[in-house]
Structures are given as C-alpha cells and as structure tokens.
Amino acid sequence: MLQFAMMLYALLLVFVLTSAARNKREGRAHAPMLVYVGYLLCGISAGAAVGLPLVVSMGVDLSTLAA
C-alpha cells in the first residue's frame, strides 16, 4: 500500500510540475485545480520533511510499518 501511495504522489508531482512549466512557457494562467493539488503536494512534502525525522528520533522502526 505504501508503494502505491508513493507512486501516486510521484505521478501527481510530475504532472503538476510539467503542467505548471508548460503554462508558464505559454503564458497561460494555471487551472485552479492544478494550484490546489500543487499546494496539497507541497504540504505533504513539508509534513514528511518535518515528521519523518521526528519519528526516527523517537526510535520508531518504520520498516515494520511497511510490511
């Protein structure tokens, strides 16, 4: 399940970044849904960047959660 979530995250991230780059290059406005998904992915990334070191510092073994 974790692998599926990571793949979905990666696909959404690639789609948002390429769409934003294309819109900027063509001088078009971004679609509202593209902006919302971009902010969602940014929040997930920031949460993981803060949360994962905290979890590891508490001594939780994440390899047992993925099994």
C-alpha positions as CSV (number, residue, x, y, z in Angstrom):
1,M,0.0,0.0,0.0
2,L,2.9,2.4,0.8
3,Q,4.4,1.7,-2.6
4,F,1.1,2.6,-4.3
5,A,0.9,5.9,-2.3
6,M,4.4,6.8,-3.2
7,M,3.8,6.1,-6.9
8,L,0.6,8.1,-6.9
9,Y,2.5,11.0,-5.2
10,A,5.3,10.9,-7.7
11,L,2.9,10.8,-10.7
12,L,0.9,13.8,-9.3
13,L,4.1,15.7,-8.6
14,V,5.4,15.2,-12.2
15,F,2.1,16.1,-13.7
16,V,1.7,19.3,-11.6
17,L,5.3,20.4,-12.3
18,T,5.2,19.8,-16.0
19,S,1.8,21.4,-16.3
20,A,3.0,24.5,-14.4
21,A,6.1,24.7,-16.5
22,R,4.1,24.4,-19.7
23,N,1.6,27.1,-18.6
24,K,4.4,29.5,-17.7
25,R,6.2,28.9,-21.0
26,E,2.9,29.5,-23.0
27,G,1.9,32.5,-20.8
28,R,-1.4,30.9,-19.7
29,A,-3.0,31.0,-16.3
30,H,-2.9,27.9,-14.1
31,A,-6.1,26.0,-13.6
32,P,-7.4,26.3,-10.1
33,M,-7.3,22.5,-9.5
34,L,-3.7,22.5,-10.6
35,V,-2.9,25.1,-8.0
36,Y,-4.8,23.2,-5.3
37,V,-3.1,19.9,-6.0
38,G,0.2,21.7,-6.0
39,Y,-0.4,23.2,-2.6
40,L,-1.5,19.8,-1.3
41,L,1.7,18.1,-2.6
42,C,3.7,20.9,-1.1
43,G,2.0,20.4,2.3
44,I,2.6,16.6,2.1
45,S,6.3,17.2,1.3
46,A,6.7,19.7,4.2
47,G,4.9,17.4,6.6
48,A,7.1,14.5,5.7
49,A,10.2,16.6,5.9
50,V,9.3,17.6,9.5
51,G,7.5,14.4,10.6
52,L,9.9,11.7,9.4
53,P,13.0,12.9,11.4
54,L,10.8,13.3,14.5
55,V,9.5,9.7,14.1
56,V,13.0,8.4,13.6
57,S,14.4,10.4,16.6
58,M,11.8,8.7,18.8
59,G,13.1,5.3,17.8
60,V,10.2,4.0,15.8
61,D,11.2,1.4,13.3
62,L,9.4,2.3,10.0
63,S,10.3,-0.9,8.3
64,T,7.9,-2.8,10.4
65,L,5.0,-0.5,9.4
66,A,5.5,-1.1,5.7
67,A,5.2,-4.9,6.0
